[in-house]
Amino acid sequence: VAFALSTVTDSGITISTSASVNNDNDATGDNSTGSGLTALTFGFANGSITVADDITLSTGTGLVGELVSFADANQVGHTNDVELDVDDGSGVSASTSIGDMSLTATYVYDGAHGSDIDGGTTTGSSVELTVPMGAMSLTIASAQMDDGDDSSTFGGALTMPAGNGTLKLGLESSSNDTT
């Protein structure tokens, strides 16, 4: 059973959330689950604000194609991961449009997904900007997370149509306090 709840205020703000309840009678044991009601979204004319227990920072923008997948699967002993150890948690995310561009800013106040607004031990933030350039699109993003070792990433990707597919060129860098 799935529930979708939304309303529009007199001033035009859309407020929405969703939830679901699941049960598989064919499975052994009690496998009833409930999900949702952990995110609340406020929609405006040019954007939205979401408060949720699972907000993700904008990381990995410049990671493209099979080379990254190959390295992740076949070079698991390497230590130069261009990613954050923790990149999500309880937080708030706001997105808006500026002309043809889109801007998203995110703040995670509790990386443990515990909704601890003033006592979360893992906090972070990110910003992402997407700029259309004719048929191409440029996306740049920066993120940082303080989870005991300050980690940060910066990346960008240029995406363009190429024949029957898409060509994506990217660059991603990261830094942290760990050895």
C-alpha positions in Angstrom: 0.0 0.0 0.0 1.5 3.3 -1.0 0.4 6.8 0.2 1.2 10.1 -1.4 0.3 13.2 0.5 0.4 16.7 -0.9 -1.3 20.1 -0.6 -1.0 23.5 -2.0 -1.1 26.6 0.3 -3.0 29.8 -0.6 0.3 31.4 -1.5 1.1 28.6 -4.0 3.6 26.5 -2.0 3.4 22.8 -2.6 4.0 20.5 0.5 4.4 16.8 -0.2 5.5 13.5 1.4 4.9 9.8 0.8 4.9 6.5 2.7 4.3 2.8 2.1 3.5 -0.4 4.0 4.7 -3.8 2.6 4.0 -7.4 3.5 4.8 -10.6 1.6 2.5 -13.4 2.8 4.5 -16.0 0.8 7.7 -15.2 2.8 8.6 -17.0 6.0 8.5 -15.0 9.2 7.3 -11.4 9.7 8.6 -9.4 6.8 6.2 -6.4 7.2 8.0 -3.2 6.5 7.1 0.5 6.4 8.9 3.3 4.7 8.6 6.9 3.9 7.4 9.9 5.9 11.1 10.7 6.4 11.1 13.5 3.8 9.1 16.7 3.5 9.3 18.7 0.3 8.2 22.3 -0.1 7.9 23.3 -3.7 8.0 26.9 -5.0 7.7 28.6 -8.4 11.5 28.3 -9.1 12.6 25.5 -6.9 12.1 23.4 -3.8 13.4 22.7 -0.3 13.5 19.1 1.0 14.1 18.2 4.7 14.8 14.4 5.0 16.6 11.6 6.8 18.4 10.6 3.6 19.8 13.7 1.8 22.8 13.0 -0.5 25.6 15.5 -1.1 26.6 16.3 -4.7 29.7 14.1 -5.1 31.1 12.2 -8.0 30.1 14.7 -10.6 33.2 14.1 -12.7 33.3 10.3 -12.4 32.3 9.1 -15.9 32.2 5.9 -17.8 33.6 2.4 -17.5 37.2 3.4 -16.4 35.9 4.3 -13.0 33.8 1.1 -12.7 36.8 -1.0 -13.9 39.1 0.6 -11.3 36.6 0.2 -8.5 36.1 -3.5 -9.3 39.6 -4.5 -10.2 41.9 -2.2 -8.3 40.3 -2.4 -4.9 43.6 -2.1 -3.1 44.2 1.4 -4.3 43.9 4.3 -1.8 43.2 7.3 -4.0 39.4 7.0 -4.0 37.8 10.2 -5.4 34.8 9.9 -3.1 33.7 10.7 0.4 33.5 8.0 3.0 30.1 9.4 4.1 28.1 11.4 1.6 24.5 11.4 3.0 22.4 11.7 6.1 19.7 13.7 7.8 19.7 17.2 6.3 18.2 19.8 4.0 18.5 20.4 0.3 17.4 23.4 -1.7 17.3 23.7 -5.5 16.4 26.6 -7.7 16.7 27.8 -11.3 18.6 30.9 -12.3 17.6 31.6 -15.9 18.5 28.4 -17.7 20.9 27.3 -15.0 20.1 25.1 -12.0 21.6 25.4 -8.5 21.4 22.9 -5.7 22.8 23.5 -2.2 22.8 20.7 0.5 23.6 20.6 4.2 23.8 17.3 6.1 23.5 17.9 9.9 23.7 14.2 10.9 25.5 11.6 8.8 24.1 8.8 11.0 20.6 9.5 9.7 19.4 10.1 13.2 17.9 13.6 12.7 20.1 15.0 15.4 20.0 18.6 14.4 22.3 20.0 17.1 24.5 17.0 18.0 25.3 15.2 14.8 28.9 14.1 14.8 29.1 13.9 11.0 28.2 17.1 9.1 28.8 18.3 5.6 27.7 20.4 2.7 27.7 20.6 -1.1 26.8 22.9 -3.9 26.1 21.9 -7.6 25.6 24.2 -10.6 24.4 23.0 -14.0 24.8 25.4 -17.0 23.4 24.6 -20.4 25.7 25.5 -23.3 23.8 25.0 -26.5 23.4 21.3 -27.0 25.9 20.7 -24.3 25.6 20.8 -20.5 28.3 21.7 -17.9 27.9 20.5 -14.3 30.3 21.4 -11.5 30.0 20.4 -7.9 31.9 20.7 -4.6 31.3 18.8 -1.4 32.8 18.4 2.0 32.1 16.2 4.9 33.5 16.2 8.4 33.3 12.7 9.7 36.4 12.6 11.9 38.7 13.3 8.9 37.8 16.4 6.8 37.1 15.1 3.3 36.2 17.1 0.2 35.6 16.6 -3.5 35.4 18.9 -6.5 34.3 17.7 -9.9 32.9 18.7 -13.2 31.5 17.1 -16.3 30.7 18.3 -19.8 27.9 16.3 -21.5 27.1 16.5 -25.2 25.1 14.4 -27.8 27.4 12.3 -30.0 25.8 10.3 -32.8 23.1 8.0 -31.3 24.6 8.4 -27.8 26.1 10.8 -25.3 29.7 11.8 -24.7 30.6 12.8 -21.2 34.0 14.3 -20.2 34.7 14.6 -16.5 37.3 15.4 -13.9 37.0 14.6 -10.2 39.5 15.4 -7.4 39.4 14.7 -3.6 41.3 15.4 -0.5 41.1 14.2 3.1 43.0 14.1 6.4 43.6 10.3 6.4 47.1 8.9 5.4 
